Amino acid sequence: MRAHVARLLGERYRVHSVANGDPALRAIPKLNPDLVLADVMMPVMDGFELLEAMRREADWAAIPVILLSARAGEESRLAGLKAGADDYLVKAFTSRELMARVA
């Protein structure tokens, strides 16, 4: 899924892909991203933990975060938004939907 999303977004955007939230968190100060797209279920540091760490850091708190998840229920979407995500995209999403939300 990560390779597919990176390939799709890479046609239009500069993409830096990592395996989980820990290397993503370490890359943020170096890359100064315009957006972070994170899976809710990642090993080591999941999407919620990454989001929480970003929101605690004043320099990163305003970076938009889109969470991706296989959990499709309203409660899951609301949990993501209440945690501070700017958007919550349920798998299996279409390429067009992903591109529209990222844009």
C-alpha positions in Angstrom: 0.0 0.0 0.0 2.8 2.4 0.9 4.5 1.8 -2.5 1.3 2.3 -4.3 0.5 5.6 -2.5 4.0 6.9 -3.0 4.0 6.0 -6.7 0.6 7.7 -7.2 1.4 10.9 -5.3 4.9 10.9 -6.7 3.5 11.8 -10.2 2.4 15.1 -8.8 4.3 15.7 -5.5 7.7 15.2 -3.9 7.1 12.2 -1.7 9.3 10.8 1.1 8.1 7.4 2.2 9.0 5.6 5.5 8.0 2.4 7.3 6.4 3.9 10.4 6.0 7.0 12.5 9.4 6.9 14.2 11.4 7.6 11.0 8.7 10.0 9.9 9.0 12.0 13.1 12.8 12.1 12.6 12.4 13.2 9.0 10.0 16.1 9.7 12.6 18.7 10.7 14.8 17.8 7.8 12.1 17.8 5.1 9.7 20.4 6.4 6.7 18.7 4.7 3.6 20.4 3.5 1.5 17.3 4.5 1.9 14.1 6.4 0.0 11.0 5.3 0.1 8.3 7.9 -1.5 4.9 8.3 -3.2 4.4 11.6 -1.8 0.9 11.9 2.0 1.0 11.6 4.6 -0.9 13.6 6.9 0.8 16.2 5.0 4.1 16.2 1.4 4.1 14.7 -0.4 7.0 13.1 -2.1 8.2 16.3 1.2 8.3 18.1 2.8 10.2 15.3 0.0 12.7 15.2 0.1 13.2 18.9 3.9 13.8 18.8 3.5 16.3 15.9 0.7 18.2 17.7 2.9 18.6 20.8 5.7 20.2 18.8 4.9 23.9 18.1 6.9 24.0 14.9 5.0 21.0 13.5 1.5 21.5 15.0 0.2 23.2 11.9 1.4 20.6 9.4 -1.8 18.9 7.9 -2.1 15.2 8.7 -4.3 12.8 6.8 -4.8 9.4 8.6 -5.4 6.3 6.5 -7.2 3.3 8.1 -9.0 0.1 7.3 -11.4 1.0 10.1 -14.4 2.4 8.4 -16.9 3.1 11.1 -18.0 6.6 12.2 -16.4 6.1 15.6 -13.0 5.5 14.0 -13.2 8.5 11.8 -14.3 10.7 14.7 -11.5 9.3 16.8 -9.0 10.4 14.1 -10.5 13.8 13.8 -10.7 14.4 17.5 -7.1 13.3 17.9 -6.2 16.3 15.6 -6.1 14.8 12.1 -7.1 17.1 9.3 -8.7 14.3 7.4 -9.4 10.5 7.8 -9.4 8.4 4.7 -10.8 4.8 4.8 -9.1 2.0 2.8 -9.8 0.9 0.2 -10.0 4.4 -1.3 -9.8 5.3 -4.9 -6.8 7.0 -6.5 -9.0 10.0 -7.4 -10.2 10.3 -3.8 -6.7 10.2 -2.4 -5.5 12.8 -4.9 -8.5 15.1 -4.2 -8.0 15.0 -0.4 -4.2 15.6 -0.7 -4.8 18.5 -3.0 
